[in-house]
Amino acid sequence: MSRVSSTMFSADHETSLSRSQASLAAVAEEPERPRPVSPPRKQRKPGQDIGSDFDMSYFEPLPGEDSMMFELDQGSVYQAYESVAAMEKKHPWVKVPNLREYFIDLNTVKEVSEDGPIKSFAFRELQILDGKFKLHALENGYAEVLSSKQVQHRDFYNVRKCDCHVHHSACMNSKHLLRFIKSKLKHSASDVVLFRDGKAMTLQEVFDSLEMTAYDLSIDTLDTHAHTDSFHRFDKFNLKYNPVGSSRLREIFLKTDNYIRGRYLAELTREVISDLENSKYQMVEWRVSIYGRSLDEWDKLAAWVIDNKLISHNVRWLIQIPRLYSLYKKQGIVENFEQPIINVFQPLYEVTRDPSSHPKLHAFLHRVIGFDSVDDESKVERRFYRKFPTPKDWNIPENPMYNYWIYYLWSNMVTLNHWRRRRGFGTFVLRPHCGEAGDVEHLQSAVLCCHSISHGLMLRKAPLLQYIFYLDQIGIAMSPLSNNALFLAYDRNPFQVYFRRGLNVSLSTDDPLQFAYTREPLIEEYSVAAQICKLSATDMCELAKHSVEQSGFEHELKQRWLGPNYHLPGVQGNNMTKTNVPDLREEFRHRSLAHEREMITRYAAAYARSTQHPASSPPSTGNVNGSKEPPVIPRTSPTLSAQTVRGTGSRSNVELRFLGNSAAESSTTDRRDGGWKSSAFPESPTKTGHRQPNIFPGVVRQRTRRKSLRQSSGSDKDHEASGSSSVGPSGSGLLDGPSPVVPEESDQT
């Protein structure tokens, strides 16, 4: 309110005051009138009126602008600063490991992975785990079946299950897309849907140019199913996204940014959401693309989701970043690799600092849980530099290596996650396509930087990495039907072997448009796996439980779906009335993992004693005794939000390294981590979803923070359930993700 309006308001207020006092007695004599009661907010029925219960006013008033600042440093990594003086002195709020440190650790992981005796040891242990499960199934299979029969109401169909890996543009099956296209051609043929060759075209004109009618359309002419012609031909598989082989139809029906602003795809999405909500027990995490070609991509995508009200309790979103720099460079869209980084991350930092700068993006990010990196992994990668340049200097037309991409996605998420955690916003994880084909080195990057991965087929060729994935329970969303059409026949798929050995695997659909034949692609994936791999009902329910644990849904929802103590190890965290997984199975998995970790602990302690470096006496961080040295924060992936560590120095700064010692540990463990209690290889943190890091009980000792439940993307109080008072994500070994340096925070946390 301006000064003029304030003065006018004061004068009017004094004039009206006497009138109010004069009429007060008359008003008091009148009988009291009941105040109008606003009707209660109508709750829509599942599967009906999708998005009608969403209101943008829920986010108002928007949070104010934060005092912190950010900029892109010389290494093409975004840094945040607490003051102008800190920015001038280049003292970032979070110190992120640089590219050199990343590749030093990556080479260390590679050397350890290729060591002959270590590979033999890991292979033997994996074989033992396989044998243990077969023996358990023989001894306790009938007991598990009887235990499941005693649970009322629950069976495989009504336990929660999540499709953790599915691309949104292919979320419907071919029959669904065919019906939708025919319906639009019949009822909306006059809609102007495309602008080509200098003129606008209606839907009827588009089909006339293809010399087709609605009667000509069929599943065969649509040609979206991936058959034998797509095997080891990723280029042909990408063409399956073009209905009838026409890129025009793909742009009209399967794109969010087109002439009709993605209206047809939004209608298709509502129909798929309706099917999901009617099924009640199926959740999904759809992956939509941000290409990094321009700064306005985020605003366009957010506006598409918010304006079309594509909001459902059954749906969360991941952002996939296609590794297409070489294509953009040839087309002249970008000059160097730094430009895609700016286009992807600058809007996120802007909306974190000031949500009012991108209000729809701020609302959309409440449902976004992480990032993915996608492309054909089977492409041969050549190292063009002995020493990798920074993205600003990467101006050649060749695409950077997979490991280079992963580092710059990870490093730019680190400060962003800590900043968003500080502001009470949802944070993100890195869950890329990894190990589907190509070099095993991709999986080594995943161990360092990623929360979980999709596919993971190449783990079968890397015993040590597979053993690491088991010890750390890193999530793997596998899609055997997709792999069967593209890279690996179903009978050779390692999914069943991974599951028997105890890896944290789940089933997902990947691309229902190309691979599914029914209205419930996820149930189809489970049913095929059950028949070919001879899975029992207990196995199916255990896989469903894994999928929910791997997902990015909020902690409160997981408590409702899996039980209030789902994050605890073994039987303590199992609620059979919710999951239908027998306590016998959970106890077996917990004991097997505890035994393996205890064995590694003994070997590590013996090695430490032999080298006169006791694993139980890490260097002091300095913070405990009041010294001026900042505490060292354990390394991890950027997935978990920072919490409070209070240092004694004048400036709040915590140094974090890829390799090194860490701060104090606490007690809460993963649901299968109860036997991993050692100063040399401490317990894994609670894996409660997309806020949690991965850890590897590595060759080098490192203590780790505990008592961590991730922050919810929908609620600011998710973290309070954990009672955590330590800072930052955790890590516990040589092969952990790089650790950012987390500064001291205010008392608000």
Secondary structure, 3 states (H helix, E strand, C coil): CCHHHHHHHHHHHHHHHHHHHHHHHHHHHCCCCCCCCCCCCCCCCCCCCCCCCCCHHHHCCCCCCCCCEEEECCCCCEEEECCHHHHHCCCCCCECCCHHHHHHHHHHHHHHHCCHHHHHHHHHHHHHHHHHHHHHHHHHHHHHHHHHHCCCCCCHHHCCEEEEEEEHHHCCCHHHHHHHHHHHHHHCCCCEEEEECCEEEEHHHHHHHCCCCHHHCCHHHHCCCCCHHHCCCHHHHHHCCCHHHCHHHHHHHCCCCCCCCCHHHHHHHHHHHHHHHHHCCEEEEEEEECCCCCCCHHHHHHHHHHHCCCCCCCEEEEEEEECCHHHHHHCCCCCCCHHHHHHHHHHHHHHHHCHHHCHHHHHHHHHEEEEEEECCCCCCCCCCCCCCCCHHHCCCCCCCCHHHHHHHHHHHHHHHHHHHHHHCCCCCEECCEECCCCCCHHHHHHHHHCCEEEECHHHHHCHHHHHHHHHHCCEEEECHHHHHHHCCCHHHCCHHHHHHHCCCEEECCECHHHHCCCCCHHHHHHHHHHHHCCCCHHHHHHHHHHHHHHCCCCHHHHHHHHCCCCCCCHHHHCCHHHHCCCHHHHHHHHHHHHHHHHHHHHHHHHHHHHCCCCCCCCCCCCCCCCCCCCCCCCCCCCCCCCCCCCCCCCCCCCCCCCCCCCCCCCCCCCCCCCCCCCCCCCCCCCCCCCCCCCCCCCCCCCCCCCCCCCCCCCCCCHHHHHCCCCCCCCCCCCCCCCCCECCCCCCCC
